[in-house]
Amino acid sequence: MSCCTKSPKCAAALALRLAFGLSLLLIGLAHYMTMAPFKGMVMSGLGPLEPLGALWALLLPALMIVGGALITVNMYMEVGALAAGVALASIPVGMLLKPILGGVALPDVMPAVINSFIWLVVYALVIKMSCCKKEA
């Protein structure tokens, strides 16, 4: 695989892809390194879905690590994009379930929801701007 960095657009796309992929990978690793508080945060406020939250707390970092690594190395981009997309899209959905199921105040979760949508916008840009071509 080669990346053409002669074009400013492709150089920017390469920098964005590397920064995004590595950031996602490192966040996934950090979640595993601090699993007990992360699991508690994911589970809290989900009411009857707390067991599902516990399971998702184990799966979410794995999706971040796999997606981030594959996007960083520009291999199996379909798998990397799917893993990263599922991980990132699940965050605002889970956060917005907390006011409905667990009585958490909506203003308490909105900063995290807005932050996750910023990540989703960057994710969309990374996938859309990818101009690295595989050699035949």
C-alpha positions as CSV (number, residue, x, y, z in Angstrom):
1,M,0.0,0.0,0.0
2,S,1.2,3.5,-0.7
3,C,-0.1,6.9,0.1
4,C,0.3,9.8,-2.2
5,T,1.3,12.8,-0.1
6,K,2.0,15.0,-3.2
7,S,-1.6,16.3,-2.9
8,P,-2.3,18.5,0.1
9,K,-5.7,16.8,0.4
10,C,-4.2,13.4,0.6
11,A,-1.5,14.6,3.1
12,A,-4.3,16.1,5.3
13,A,-6.3,12.9,4.9
14,L,-3.3,10.8,6.0
15,A,-2.6,13.0,9.1
16,L,-6.3,12.9,10.0
17,R,-6.5,9.1,9.5
18,L,-3.4,8.4,11.6
19,A,-4.5,10.8,14.4
20,F,-8.0,9.5,14.6
21,G,-7.1,5.8,14.4
22,L,-4.3,6.1,17.0
23,S,-6.6,8.1,19.3
24,L,-9.4,5.6,19.1
25,L,-6.9,2.7,19.7
26,L,-5.4,4.5,22.8
27,I,-8.8,5.3,24.2
28,G,-9.8,1.6,23.9
29,L,-6.6,0.6,25.7
30,A,-7.2,3.1,28.4
31,H,-10.7,1.8,29.0
32,Y,-9.4,-1.7,29.5
33,M,-6.7,-0.4,31.8
34,T,-9.3,1.2,34.0
35,M,-12.1,-1.3,33.5
36,A,-13.7,-1.1,36.9
37,P,-14.6,2.6,36.8
38,F,-15.3,2.5,33.1
39,K,-17.7,-0.5,33.6
40,G,-19.4,1.4,36.4
41,M,-19.8,4.5,34.3
42,V,-21.3,2.5,31.4
43,M,-23.7,0.6,33.6
44,S,-24.9,3.5,35.8
45,G,-28.3,4.9,35.0
46,L,-29.3,2.2,32.6
47,G,-32.0,0.8,35.0
48,P,-33.1,-2.7,33.8
49,L,-30.4,-2.7,31.1
50,E,-27.5,-2.6,33.5
51,P,-26.4,-6.2,32.7
52,L,-26.3,-5.2,29.0
53,G,-24.2,-2.2,30.0
54,A,-21.8,-4.5,31.7
55,L,-21.4,-6.6,28.6
56,W,-21.1,-3.5,26.4
57,A,-18.4,-2.1,28.6
58,L,-16.3,-5.2,27.7
59,L,-17.1,-5.0,24.0
60,L,-16.8,-1.3,23.3
61,P,-13.1,-0.9,24.0
62,A,-12.4,-4.0,21.8
63,L,-14.3,-2.4,18.9
64,M,-12.3,0.9,19.5
65,I,-9.0,-1.0,19.5
66,V,-9.8,-3.1,16.4
67,G,-11.3,-0.1,14.5
68,G,-8.5,2.3,15.5
69,A,-5.8,-0.2,14.6
70,L,-7.2,-1.1,11.2
71,I,-7.9,2.5,10.3
72,T,-4.4,3.5,11.4
73,V,-2.6,0.9,9.2
74,N,-5.1,1.3,6.4
75,M,-5.9,-2.4,6.1
76,Y,-9.3,-4.0,6.0
77,M,-10.9,-0.5,6.1
78,E,-14.4,-1.9,5.8
79,V,-13.9,-3.9,9.0
80,G,-12.2,-1.0,10.7
81,A,-14.8,1.5,9.6
82,L,-17.6,-0.9,10.8
83,A,-15.9,-1.5,14.2
84,A,-15.2,2.2,14.8
85,G,-18.6,3.2,13.6
86,V,-20.5,0.8,15.9
87,A,-18.3,1.8,18.8
88,L,-18.8,5.5,18.3
89,A,-22.4,5.4,17.3
90,S,-23.3,3.4,20.4
91,I,-22.1,6.1,22.7
92,P,-24.7,8.8,22.1
93,V,-27.5,6.2,22.0
94,G,-26.4,4.7,25.4
95,M,-26.0,8.1,26.9
96,L,-29.5,9.2,25.8
97,L,-31.0,6.0,27.2
98,K,-29.9,7.0,30.7
99,P,-32.5,9.8,31.1
100,I,-35.2,7.5,29.9
101,L,-34.4,4.3,31.8
102,G,-32.5,5.5,34.9
103,G,-33.8,8.9,35.7
104,V,-30.5,10.7,34.9
105,A,-31.0,14.3,34.1
106,L,-30.7,15.1,30.4
107,P,-28.4,18.1,31.0
108,D,-26.0,15.8,32.8
109,V,-25.5,13.6,29.7
110,M,-25.6,16.2,27.0
111,P,-21.9,17.2,27.1
112,A,-20.9,13.5,26.5
113,V,-23.5,13.2,23.7
114,I,-22.2,16.4,22.0
115,N,-18.6,15.1,22.4
116,S,-19.5,11.8,20.9
117,F,-21.1,13.5,17.9
118,I,-17.9,15.4,17.3
119,W,-16.1,12.1,17.2
120,L,-18.7,10.8,14.7
121,V,-18.1,13.8,12.5
122,V,-14.4,13.2,12.5
123,Y,-15.0,9.5,11.8
124,A,-17.1,10.4,8.8
125,L,-14.4,12.8,7.5
126,V,-11.7,10.1,8.0
127,I,-13.7,7.6,6.0
128,K,-14.8,10.1,3.3
129,M,-11.3,11.7,2.9
130,S,-9.4,8.4,2.7
131,C,-7.5,8.7,-0.6
132,C,-4.8,6.1,-0.1
133,K,-5.0,3.5,-2.8
134,K,-3.9,-0.1,-2.6
135,E,-1.4,-1.0,-5.2
136,A,-2.6,-3.6,-7.7
